[in-house]
Amino acid sequence: MNQIYLDERECYRDTMVCLETNVSTLSDVYFVLKYYEHEEHYECCSGIMRAVNDYKKSITIGGLEKRHTIL
């Protein structure tokens, strides 16, 4: 395991920025999440999952999609 510390808030912000600016898709974020799980960076995983959930809430309003299809 790497000896770096990945803060939950930092991972949350990075994930939200990538999703909101369409730099990354939800599929991309899934692969990043699996990597951090493998490296046992569970606090970062928590931030990523929270960001994904918040992002999914933000792209659907009243059943209408604002940006693109949710996985």
C-alpha positions, 0 to 999 in steps of 0.5 A, spaced: 500 500 500 502 506 498 504 511 504 500 517 501 494 520 505 488 521 500 483 526 504 475 524 503 474 532 502 479 532 496 477 526 493 470 529 493 472 535 490 476 532 485 470 527 483 465 533 482 469 537 478 471 532 473 464 530 473 461 537 472 466 539 467 465 532 463 472 531 464 470 524 466 464 520 466 461 516 471 464 509 468 471 513 468 469 514 476 468 507 477 474 505 475 478 510 479 474 508 485 476 500 484 483 503 484 483 506 490 479 500 493 485 496 491 490 501 494 485 501 501 484 508 500 477 507 503 477 515 506 478 517 499 473 512 496 468 514 501 469 521 498 468 519 491 461 515 492 458 521 496 460 525 490 457 520 485 451 520 489 450 528 489 452 528 482 446 523 480 442 527 484 444 534 481 443 531 474 435 529 475 430 534 477 423 531 476 425 525 472 428 530 467 435 529 465 439 535 465 446 533 462 446 525 460 444 519 462 445 516 469 449 509 469 
